[in-house]
């Protein structure tokens, strides 16, 4: 049996940042387990720039951003295993993993950090009618084929869903010589960052069809075309609005799902809104000694935010090893109010906060000229003006420790109210 102080599951940006931060906080016995053939996770196929503006104050590509952490991990001498699949974890922090070199492994950890990232929703998750021809890809799969494997997935493309990967692939396919006919979005707003709508669609005259969806895929051996229709307020296709697009490829960018099979199997409490674990201020899950960070907790739009959150998880995992985290004391719960779909972390122990508590959240619709109101035990402590809010862009709020210590620790509520209200 192998034994480590901290086992990090996932060698993407979250896992790398957590492992490095744990090492910097005095824990030497760390193992990172990655199922792919290289460290870096999804960043290795994201060859566009725009990464690192917050963390490094410079614009990097995905592989460049990952390389900075991989080099630091190696310099610090942190162990890692590639091509290794974690089969399951136990509540007593035993990890079962397997690879072709070591075979089946039982690894004993004093603390575990879950950093498995997320996966894409597929065609099966959205039930598009039609046959099953070649030419239907998730946007991330197409991205890997084009950017890493050197394959061109199609020449006439329709994209369903306006998540960031879909928007970026609209530009990528155009630059590779394909014709992107349209991006259809079921919701009345885009699920991606505003900058990606501008840089990836507007700059290339690619139409964004809001409140539209693909209702049928035509073709037997290969995609020959798709039928797109407008939808009503109940997301149902409106008869008479159907339009046929002749194409050979359909890319799906219809949402991301945190990769939480092993989290659920061990009995970690899950949040039905985020589809990730319920975590506290230390990024600790409902099972003591098991921490989580990055897209496994909730889907982020910026890798810089993943890094910040994962550093917090790594630091607190190190504190747990050194018995520096208080498990006793009052617990404050965070509660999404009007206009807010979720808040992370969901639970807070004020005694464990250094100076400020960072809360991350998403709104449930597009809003303009609103106030974001933060209340503790019903008493307003902070109000922030927001000119524009959208579900595709995560919001962050800082709360001072003294504000929490002064309260009765019942709940923190964040709501949107109109200006002047």
Secondary structure as UniProt FT lines:
FT   STRAND          2..9
FT   HELIX           13..24
FT   TURN            25..26
FT   STRAND          30..33
FT   TURN            39..40
FT   HELIX           41..45
FT   TURN            53..56
FT   HELIX           62..75
FT   TURN            76..77
FT   STRAND          79..81
FT   STRAND          85..89
FT   TURN            91..92
FT   STRAND          94..99
FT   TURN            100..102
FT   STRAND          103..114
FT   STRAND          118..120
FT   HELIX           123..126
FT   STRAND          129..130
FT   STRAND          136..138
FT   HELIX           139..144
FT   HELIX           145..149
FT   STRAND          156..160
FT   HELIX           164..175
FT   TURN            176..177
FT   STRAND          179..185
FT   HELIX           194..196
FT   HELIX           197..201
FT   HELIX           202..204
FT   STRAND          208..210
FT   STRAND          212..218
FT   STRAND          225..231
FT   TURN            233..234
FT   TURN            239..240
FT   STRAND          243..246
FT   STRAND          249..252
FT   STRAND          256..258
FT   HELIX           261..265
FT   TURN            266..267
FT   TURN            272..274
FT   TURN            281..282
FT   TURN            288..289
FT   STRAND          290..292
FT   HELIX           294..296
FT   HELIX           303..321
FT   TURN            322..323
FT   STRAND          332..336
FT   TURN            338..339
FT   STRAND          340..344
FT   STRAND          347..348
FT   HELIX           350..352
FT   STRAND          356..363
FT   STRAND          367..376
FT   TURN            377..378
FT   STRAND          379..389
FT   TURN            391..392
FT   STRAND          395..400
FT   HELIX           401..405
FT   STRAND          411..418
FT   TURN            419..420
//
